[in-house]
Amino acid sequence: MEKNKKNLFTTGELASLCNIHRKTLLFYDRLGLIKPEFIDNNGYRYYARRQFFSLEIILALRKLDISLPEIGEYLNNKSTSNYKNLLAKHANILDQLLLNLQKMRSELNDRINFLENTESLPVESVHLTAEAEEYLFLSDPVPQNADLKIRTKISAQHLSTLADYVTFNNHVSGYILDKTAFIAGKRPLLFS
């Protein structure tokens, strides 16, 4: 095999051609994604041109955030159909991620607009505004004489449950008070 080494690449050479660290190439070797053409008696690994192209496929798929096990499965069952299916699967994942990001962006914009509209309002007065229809999500009732720790536990449980339905903390928190108590100036006890 000595005379054929001139057409082969060492681990370092192949890694350099693909702009990766040689440890990455050795890691892919340990995973069985890419095997050397042969291993010399001294333990040096030598790779052929075809392994260069396999490595290029691995690196391209990694840039698409395709997992190493999925890449390994594809490399063990290479076909145009399997390649197309792998890419289509990840296109669908990206589409869903994009939808989620767009929803989060919309919620962030709503929250920023809300804060811009409210930052100049005086805190000690009541303001009425017309808002779009929203859902009211109630927590468990807070006991009348609950201390700060109990109130915080109820709030934490409430916010945790709310997070299952709202992507971003895009909600207004408050208390529901008896109208008569509110008019009489009785406010909820926020801190004890």
RAJOWO-V443823 format. One record per residue. N is the residue number from 1. SS is DSSP state (~ for helix, > for strand, _ for the rest). NEAR is the number of other C-alpha atoms within 8 Angstrom. D_FIRST is the distance of its C-alpha to the first C-alpha in Angstrom with 1 decimal. Layout:
n:N ss:SS near:NEAR d_first:D_FIRST
n:N ss:SS near:NEAR d_first:D_FIRST
This chain:
n:1 ss:_ near:4 d_first:0.0
n:2 ss:~ near:4 d_first:3.8
n:3 ss:~ near:5 d_first:5.6
n:4 ss:~ near:7 d_first:5.4
n:5 ss:~ near:9 d_first:6.8
n:6 ss:~ near:6 d_first:10.0
n:7 ss:~ near:6 d_first:10.8
n:8 ss:_ near:10 d_first:10.5
n:9 ss:> near:12 d_first:13.3
n:10 ss:> near:10 d_first:13.9
n:11 ss:~ near:13 d_first:16.8
n:12 ss:~ near:9 d_first:19.3
n:13 ss:~ near:8 d_first:18.3
n:14 ss:~ near:11 d_first:18.6
n:15 ss:~ near:13 d_first:21.7
n:16 ss:~ near:10 d_first:23.2
n:17 ss:~ near:7 d_first:22.6
n:18 ss:_ near:9 d_first:24.6
n:19 ss:_ near:6 d_first:27.1
n:20 ss:_ near:9 d_first:26.7
n:21 ss:_ near:9 d_first:26.3
n:22 ss:~ near:10 d_first:22.9
n:23 ss:~ near:6 d_first:24.9
n:24 ss:~ near:9 d_first:25.8
n:25 ss:~ near:12 d_first:22.2
n:26 ss:~ near:9 d_first:21.6
n:27 ss:~ near:8 d_first:24.9
n:28 ss:~ near:10 d_first:23.9
n:29 ss:~ near:11 d_first:20.8
n:30 ss:~ near:7 d_first:23.2
n:31 ss:~ near:7 d_first:25.4
n:32 ss:_ near:8 d_first:22.8
n:33 ss:_ near:10 d_first:23.4
n:34 ss:_ near:11 d_first:20.0
n:35 ss:_ near:8 d_first:16.8
n:36 ss:_ near:11 d_first:13.5
n:37 ss:_ near:9 d_first:10.7
n:38 ss:> near:7 d_first:8.9
n:39 ss:> near:10 d_first:10.3
n:40 ss:_ near:8 d_first:8.8
n:41 ss:_ near:5 d_first:10.9
n:42 ss:_ near:5 d_first:13.2
n:43 ss:_ near:6 d_first:14.0
n:44 ss:_ near:9 d_first:12.8
n:45 ss:> near:11 d_first:12.4
n:46 ss:> near:14 d_first:10.6
n:47 ss:> near:15 d_first:12.6
n:48 ss:_ near:11 d_first:12.6
n:49 ss:~ near:7 d_first:15.8
n:50 ss:~ near:6 d_first:17.3
n:51 ss:~ near:12 d_first:17.4
n:52 ss:~ near:11 d_first:19.2
n:53 ss:~ near:8 d_first:21.8
n:54 ss:~ near:9 d_first:22.1
n:55 ss:~ near:10 d_first:22.8
n:56 ss:~ near:9 d_first:25.3
n:57 ss:~ near:8 d_first:27.1
n:58 ss:~ near:9 d_first:27.2
n:59 ss:~ near:8 d_first:28.7
n:60 ss:~ near:8 d_first:31.2
n:61 ss:~ near:10 d_first:32.4
n:62 ss:~ near:10 d_first:32.8
n:63 ss:~ near:7 d_first:35.0
n:64 ss:_ near:7 d_first:37.1
n:65 ss:_ near:6 d_first:37.5
n:66 ss:_ near:10 d_first:35.8
n:67 ss:_ near:7 d_first:34.9
n:68 ss:~ near:7 d_first:31.4
n:69 ss:~ near:6 d_first:32.3
n:70 ss:~ near:8 d_first:33.5
n:71 ss:~ near:12 d_first:30.4
n:72 ss:~ near:10 d_first:28.3
n:73 ss:~ near:8 d_first:30.6
n:74 ss:~ near:11 d_first:30.2
n:75 ss:~ near:8 d_first:26.4
n:76 ss:~ near:6 d_first:26.6
n:77 ss:_ near:7 d_first:29.2
n:78 ss:_ near:8 d_first:28.4
n:79 ss:_ near:6 d_first:31.1
n:80 ss:~ near:6 d_first:33.5
n:81 ss:~ near:6 d_first:36.3
n:82 ss:~ near:10 d_first:34.8
n:83 ss:~ near:10 d_first:33.9
n:84 ss:~ near:8 d_first:37.5
n:85 ss:~ near:8 d_first:39.0
n:86 ss:~ near:9 d_first:37.1
n:87 ss:~ near:8 d_first:38.3
n:88 ss:~ near:8 d_first:41.8
n:89 ss:~ near:8 d_first:42.1
n:90 ss:~ near:10 d_first:41.4
n:91 ss:~ near:8 d_first:43.7
n:92 ss:~ near:8 d_first:46.4
n:93 ss:~ near:8 d_first:45.8
n:94 ss:~ near:8 d_first:46.1
n:95 ss:~ near:8 d_first:49.3
n:96 ss:~ near:8 d_first:50.8
n:97 ss:~ near:8 d_first:49.8
n:98 ss:~ near:8 d_first:51.3
n:99 ss:~ near:8 d_first:54.5
n:100 ss:~ near:8 d_first:54.8
n:101 ss:~ near:8 d_first:54.3
n:102 ss:~ near:8 d_first:56.9
n:103 ss:~ near:9 d_first:59.3
n:104 ss:~ near:10 d_first:58.7
n:105 ss:~ near:8 d_first:59.3
n:106 ss:~ near:8 d_first:62.5
n:107 ss:~ near:11 d_first:63.7
n:108 ss:~ near:10 d_first:63.0
n:109 ss:~ near:8 d_first:65.0
n:110 ss:~ near:9 d_first:67.8
n:111 ss:~ near:9 d_first:67.9
n:112 ss:~ near:8 d_first:67.8
n:113 ss:~ near:8 d_first:70.7
n:114 ss:~ near:8 d_first:72.6
n:115 ss:~ near:8 d_first:72.3
n:116 ss:~ near:8 d_first:73.3
n:117 ss:~ near:8 d_first:76.4
n:118 ss:~ near:7 d_first:77.4
n:119 ss:_ near:6 d_first:76.7
n:120 ss:_ near:6 d_first:80.0
n:121 ss:_ near:6 d_first:82.1
n:122 ss:_ near:5 d_first:84.4
n:123 ss:_ near:4 d_first:83.5
n:124 ss:_ near:4 d_first:87.0
n:125 ss:_ near:5 d_first:88.1
n:126 ss:_ near:4 d_first:87.5
n:127 ss:_ near:4 d_first:85.9
n:128 ss:_ near:4 d_first:85.8
n:129 ss:_ near:4 d_first:83.2
n:130 ss:_ near:4 d_first:82.4
n:131 ss:_ near:4 d_first:78.8
n:132 ss:_ near:4 d_first:76.8
n:133 ss:_ near:4 d_first:76.9
n:134 ss:_ near:4 d_first:74.8
n:135 ss:_ near:4 d_first:74.3
n:136 ss:_ near:4 d_first:76.0
n:137 ss:_ near:5 d_first:73.8
n:138 ss:_ near:5 d_first:76.0
n:139 ss:_ near:7 d_first:75.1
n:140 ss:_ near:6 d_first:76.9
n:141 ss:_ near:4 d_first:80.4
n:142 ss:_ near:7 d_first:80.7
n:143 ss:_ near:5 d_first:83.4
n:144 ss:_ near:4 d_first:86.4
n:145 ss:_ near:4 d_first:86.1
n:146 ss:_ near:9 d_first:82.3
n:147 ss:_ near:8 d_first:81.0
n:148 ss:~ near:9 d_first:78.2
n:149 ss:~ near:7 d_first:75.5
n:150 ss:~ near:8 d_first:76.6
n:151 ss:~ near:10 d_first:76.7
n:152 ss:~ near:8 d_first:73.3
n:153 ss:~ near:8 d_first:71.8
n:154 ss:~ near:11 d_first:73.5
n:155 ss:~ near:9 d_first:72.2
n:156 ss:~ near:8 d_first:68.6
n:157 ss:~ near:8 d_first:68.6
n:158 ss:~ near:11 d_first:70.1
n:159 ss:~ near:8 d_first:67.6
n:160 ss:~ near:8 d_first:64.7
n:161 ss:~ near:8 d_first:66.0
n:162 ss:~ near:9 d_first:66.7
n:163 ss:_ near:10 d_first:63.1
n:164 ss:_ near:7 d_first:62.0
n:165 ss:_ near:6 d_first:64.0
n:166 ss:_ near:8 d_first:63.8
n:167 ss:_ near:10 d_first:60.5
n:168 ss:_ near:8 d_first:61.9
n:169 ss:_ near:6 d_first:64.9
n:170 ss:_ near:10 d_first:66.9
n:171 ss:_ near:4 d_first:70.2
n:172 ss:_ near:4 d_first:73.5
n:173 ss:_ near:4 d_first:74.7
n:174 ss:_ near:4 d_first:78.3
n:175 ss:_ near:5 d_first:81.1
n:176 ss:_ near:4 d_first:83.5
n:177 ss:_ near:8 d_first:87.0
n:178 ss:_ near:6 d_first:90.3
n:179 ss:~ near:6 d_first:92.2
n:180 ss:~ near:6 d_first:95.3
n:181 ss:~ near:10 d_first:93.4
n:182 ss:~ near:10 d_first:91.6
n:183 ss:~ near:7 d_first:94.8
n:184 ss:_ near:6 d_first:96.4
n:185 ss:_ near:6 d_first:93.7
n:186 ss:_ near:7 d_first:91.8
n:187 ss:_ near:7 d_first:88.1
n:188 ss:_ near:6 d_first:85.3
n:189 ss:_ near:5 d_first:84.6
n:190 ss:_ near:5 d_first:81.2
n:191 ss:_ near:5 d_first:81.1
n:192 ss:_ near:5 d_first:83.0
